Amino acid sequence: MRNFSRGLFSSASVRVRVKAADLARTLEALEAMRDEALSALPNLIEPWQVISEDGLIGHETVLLVVAKARFGAAATLRPRLLTFLHERLADADVALAE
């Protein structure tokens, strides 16, 4: 069996786990770096959206950064996106939860 359908994009979404105390600062930082990411990550086709899949809050929160990559480019975009987020969040003084 073969699937010859072709989508318009591939999903390159990543999860970011942050301390609940840093949630507001994390959301502000993610919003501020969206446009920069479009220039820095050529396979990213539109600004990302940030959602909480489970809607739970506790000592930490998992945010999903919903990113769309050019069709077939998600596998190469995802590690670059992770690096980009890690570096920029560190620059914004946001500590990721362990």
NUVOFI-725862 format. One record per residue: residue in three letters; x, y, z of N, C-alpha, C, O, CB in turn; residue number from 1. Coordinates in pm, whole numbers, plus 50000, padded with zeros to 5 digits. Atoms other than C-alpha are relative to their C-alpha. Glycine has a CB too. Layout:
resn;n.xx;n.yy;n.zz;ca.xx;ca.yy;ca.zz;c.xx;c.yy;c.zz;o.xx;o.yy;o.zz;cb.xx;cb.yy;cb.zz;resi
ALA;X;Y;Z;X;Y;Z;X;Y;Z;X;Y;Z;X;Y;Z;NUM .
...
// end
This chain:
resn;n.xx;n.yy;n.zz;ca.xx;ca.yy;ca.zz;c.xx;c.yy;c.zz;o.xx;o.yy;o.zz;cb.xx;cb.yy;cb.zz;resi
MET;50084;49884;50000;50000;50000;50000;50090;50124;50000;50192;50126;50069;49904;49999;50122;1 .
ARG;49925;49874;50006;50128;50351;49919;49905;50116;50024;49786;50110;49990;50072;50016;49864;2 .
ASN;50076;49878;49979;50010;50692;50022;50068;50110;49918;50177;50156;49952;49992;50037;50153;3 .
PHE;49943;49898;50088;50071;50946;49746;49949;50141;50035;49979;50236;49963;49967;49967;49856;4 .
SER;50047;49866;49963;49898;51232;49926;50117;50082;50054;50213;50028;50109;49887;49991;50106;5 .
ARG;49893;49912;49954;50111;51529;50008;49936;50117;50073;49847;50184;50020;50089;50050;49880;6 .
GLY;50054;49890;49921;50039;51779;50281;50069;50130;49964;50165;50132;49886;50015;49972;50148;7 .
LEU;49941;49870;50025;50118;52147;50277;50118;50027;50094;50201;50113;50066;49895;50109;50017;8 .
PHE;49894;49980;49903;50348;52120;50579;50023;49871;50078;49944;49777;50071;49965;50117;50096;9 .
SER;49973;50109;49905;50507;51881;50827;50004;50061;50139;50045;50176;50156;50136;49926;49966;10 .
SER;50001;49951;49862;50469;51915;51202;50138;49984;50063;50196;49875;50062;49894;49926;50083;11 .
ALA;49870;50002;49932;50790;52006;51387;49984;50049;50143;50076;50110;50199;50104;50087;49923;12 .
SER;50030;49951;49866;50630;52079;51723;50091;49940;50106;50136;49826;50094;49855;49971;50035;13 .
VAL;49916;50046;49889;50832;52052;52043;49934;50039;50133;49855;50134;50139;50144;50060;49990;14 .
ARG;50051;49972;49866;50747;52046;52413;50107;50069;50083;50225;50034;50076;49952;49870;50070;15 .
VAL;49912;49926;49912;50899;52287;52663;49942;49989;50140;49827;50027;50164;50017;50150;49956;16 .
ARG;50046;50016;49862;50873;52206;53033;50063;50109;50086;50186;50119;50094;50035;49858;50056;17 .
VAL;49951;49889;49920;50901;52509;53262;49940;49996;50140;49835;49936;50162;49967;50135;49933;18 .
LYS;50053;49987;49865;50856;52582;53629;49880;50093;49994;49880;50191;49918;50108;50054;50100;19 .
ALA;50121;49919;50001;50513;52728;53700;50030;50145;50034;49965;50235;49982;49897;49944;50099;20 .
ALA;49964;49863;49963;50678;53033;53856;50056;50078;49881;50050;50201;49881;50103;49998;50113;21 .
ASP;49942;49936;50119;50844;53107;53518;49905;50001;49881;49945;50040;49771;50128;49930;49961;22 .
LEU;50092;50015;50112;50532;53052;53307;49976;50131;49925;49986;50134;49803;49868;49945;50050;23 .
ALA;50029;49872;50066;50448;53419;53237;50122;50049;49923;50110;50095;49809;49957;50105;50103;24 .
ARG;49877;49955;50066;50810;53504;53156;50031;49914;49877;50079;49965;49776;50118;49996;50098;25 .
THR;49977;50091;50113;50837;53197;52930;49909;50035;49883;49954;50041;49768;49977;49854;50043;26 .
LEU;50094;49965;50106;50525;53290;52735;50039;50132;49933;50031;50144;49811;49857;50009;50057;27 .
GLU;49955;49872;50057;50651;53647;52690;50122;49980;49911;50130;50037;49803;50033;50101;50113;28 .
ALA;49878;50025;50078;50990;53521;52569;49968;49927;49871;50021;49961;49765;50101;49919;50083;29 .
LEU;50037;50075;50120;50834;53271;52326;49929;50090;49899;49951;50079;49779;49910;49881;50037;30 .
GLU;50070;49906;50088;50609;53543;52186;50099;50096;49935;50089;50125;49816;49892;50079;50078;31 .
ALA;49904;49901;50050;50899;53788;52149;50094;49942;49894;50140;50016;49807;50082;50054;50115;32 .
MET;49903;50057;50094;51118;53544;51954;49937;49935;49877;50009;49879;49794;50083;49898;50071;33 .
ARG;50068;50064;50114;50857;53421;51703;50048;50053;49866;50079;49975;49776;49851;50020;50011;34 .
ASP;49960;49942;50128;50951;53663;51426;50146;49973;49969;50182;49948;49854;49973;50151;49999;35 .
GLU;49859;50030;50019;51324;53612;51479;50017;49856;49951;50103;49828;49867;50080;50022;50131;36 .
ALA;49991;50142;50038;51269;53237;51444;49972;49980;49851;50034;49895;49788;49902;49917;50082;37 .
LEU;50030;50012;50142;51119;53283;51097;50122;50030;49913;50141;49968;49809;49885;50093;49962;38 .
SER;49879;49968;50076;51446;53440;50977;50111;49899;50029;50185;49859;49939;50049;50141;50033;39 .
ALA;49891;50088;49960;51677;53210;51172;49980;49855;49957;50077;49780;49940;50018;50006;50149;40 .
LEU;50032;50139;50032;51500;52885;51079;49926;49997;49866;49803;50004;49863;49913;49934;50114;41 .
PRO;50062;49987;50133;51436;52884;50701;49891;49899;49969;49805;49927;49885;50105;49990;49897;42 .
ASN;50105;50098;50028;51221;52569;50705;49873;50022;50081;49774;49952;50061;50052;49861;50026;43 .
LEU;50119;49964;49924;50977;52723;50953;49914;50088;49910;49961;50192;49863;50037;50074;50135;44 .
ILE;50079;49930;50103;50688;52841;50736;49904;50105;50057;49849;50185;49980;49922;49901;49921;45 .
GLU;50085;49898;49940;50486;53051;50983;50032;50010;50148;50092;49918;50204;49848;49969;49978;46 .
PRO;49973;49988;49856;50507;53182;51340;49932;49886;50076;49822;49842;50042;49952;50137;50053;47 .
TRP;50056;50111;49922;50450;52911;51597;49889;50048;50091;49873;50167;50117;50108;49932;50082;48 .
GLN;50103;49978;49899;50160;52885;51838;50044;49925;50126;50107;49819;50116;49857;49951;49951;49 .
VAL;49965;50066;49875;50208;52797;52204;49870;49961;50069;49782;50044;50091;50087;50093;50092;50 .
ILE;50120;50050;49932;49948;52579;52376;50041;49911;50116;50154;49864;50123;49907;49923;49902;51 .
SER;49984;50099;49894;49911;52370;52687;49905;49886;49965;49783;49903;49968;49969;50061;50145;52 .
GLU;50083;50113;50044;49789;52028;52574;49907;49951;50109;49790;49923;50083;50087;49886;49952;53 .
ASP;50081;50058;49893;49667;51910;52913;49930;50105;50085;49835;50071;50156;50086;49913;50087;54 .
GLY;50065;49895;49923;49575;52245;53069;50022;49991;50150;49953;50056;50227;49855;49999;49973;55 .
LEU;49973;50016;49858;49722;52139;53402;50110;50094;50045;50202;50127;49970;50039;49855;50032;56 .
ILE;49894;49919;49940;49925;52358;53631;50035;49936;50133;49948;49893;50208;49957;50150;50017;57 .
GLY;49950;50054;49875;50137;52235;53916;50132;50069;50028;50144;50191;50012;50017;49845;49995;58 .
HIS;49867;49943;49978;50500;52285;54007;50068;50032;49868;50158;50116;49862;50086;49904;50082;59 .
GLU;49947;49973;50133;50577;52278;53637;49889;49983;49898;49786;49922;49925;50119;49905;49967;60 .
THR;50098;50003;50108;50390;52315;53309;50071;49960;49872;50183;50002;49845;49929;50137;49985;61 .
VAL;49947;50038;50131;50447;52156;52971;49927;50080;49894;49805;50073;49881;49986;49846;49975;62 .
LEU;50055;49922;50111;50396;52391;52678;50036;49931;49869;50146;49879;49855;50052;50147;50003;63 .
LEU;49973;50053;50133;50367;52269;52321;50019;50118;49906;49929;50200;49889;49884;49906;49952;64 .
VAL;49971;49899;50101;50532;52494;52065;49964;49936;49867;50038;49853;49814;50152;50049;50005;65 .
VAL;50053;50059;50123;50329;52411;51754;50067;50071;49882;50039;50187;49853;49843;50013;49993;66 .
ALA;49923;49942;50110;50561;52467;51458;49974;49923;49872;49969;49800;49872;50151;49999;50033;67 .
LYS;50022;50061;50131;50496;52402;51091;50126;50017;49915;50178;50128;49900;49877;50063;49929;68 .
ALA;49881;50000;50085;50788;52308;50867;49958;49979;49855;49849;49930;49827;50100;49891;50044;69 .
ARG;50023;50033;50141;50810;52293;50491;49979;49849;49990;50039;49773;50065;50120;50048;49908;70 .
PHE;50031;50142;50014;50675;51959;50375;50129;49919;49990;50213;49947;49904;49910;49975;49878;71 .
GLY;49885;50089;50002;50933;51689;50448;50122;50052;50075;50225;49985;50078;50038;49972;49860;72 .
ALA;49883;49940;49935;51163;51921;50647;49993;49999;50154;50079;50056;50220;50017;50142;49953;73 .
ALA;50016;49998;49855;51039;51857;51002;50117;49933;50073;50160;49981;50178;49871;49931;50038;74 .
ALA;49891;50073;49933;51315;51609;51088;50126;50085;50011;50200;50070;50108;50031;49871;49925;75 .
THR;49882;49914;49992;51584;51866;51012;49970;50129;50077;50061;50187;50137;50050;50034;49860;76 .
LEU;50035;49878;49927;51394;52161;51162;49995;49978;50150;50040;50063;50227;49867;50053;49952;77 .
ARG;50024;50023;49857;51310;52004;51499;50126;50018;50086;50118;50090;50186;49946;49861;50020;78 .
PRO;49883;49977;49914;51669;51984;51638;50049;50145;49996;50100;50195;50097;50114;49907;49958;79 .
ARG;49962;49859;50009;51742;52336;51512;49905;50087;50084;49947;50183;50149;50000;50048;49853;80 .
LEU;50098;49928;49919;51422;52459;51674;50028;49980;50149;50022;50076;50226;49858;49952;49965;81 .
LEU;49965;50026;49860;51516;52291;52002;50121;50083;50044;50120;50141;50153;50029;49852;50021;82 .
THR;49881;49922;49969;51858;52457;51993;49966;50148;50010;50008;50217;50104;50109;49978;49894;83 .
PHE;50042;49861;50001;51706;52794;51906;49926;50035;50128;49957;50135;50193;49912;50030;49878;84 .
LEU;50079;49975;49879;51454;52773;52192;50085;49994;50125;50074;50080;50212;49885;49900;50011;85 .
HIS;49915;50015;49883;51709;52652;52443;50090;50123;50019;50101;50175;50130;50085;49873;49989;86 .
GLU;49909;49885;49992;51953;52934;52363;49924;50129;50032;49966;50205;50119;50076;50018;49867;87 .
ARG;50074;49875;49978;51692;53212;52349;49933;50004;50136;49928;50110;50199;49896;50019;49891;88 .
LEU;50060;50001;49866;51514;53101;52667;50108;50022;50107;50083;50089;50207;49926;49866;50026;89 .
ALA;49889;49976;49907;51851;53091;52846;50037;50148;50001;50063;50205;50106;50124;49914;49963;90 .
ASP;49972;49856;50010;51920;53445;52718;49895;50083;50075;49927;50189;50130;50005;50043;49853;91 .
ALA;50109;49929;49932;51582;53550;52863;49992;49962;50147;49897;50001;50216;49867;49969;49931;92 .
ASP;49994;50041;49858;51677;53397;53200;49885;49908;50040;49837;49913;50153;50000;50122;50090;93 .
VAL;50106;50097;49971;51411;53125;53177;50068;49864;50019;50133;49812;49928;49891;49996;49885;94 .
ALA;49942;50132;49972;51520;52801;53342;49897;49894;49967;49783;49900;50012;50045;49988;50150;95 .
LEU;50088;50112;50034;51369;52487;53195;49989;49905;50119;50087;49887;50193;50051;49925;49875;96 .
ALA;50018;50098;49891;51224;52234;53442;50074;49873;49966;50089;49837;49849;49849;49971;50025;97 .
GLU;49925;50126;50021;51418;51914;53489;49914;49880;50019;49961;49768;50005;50118;49990;50093;98 .
// end
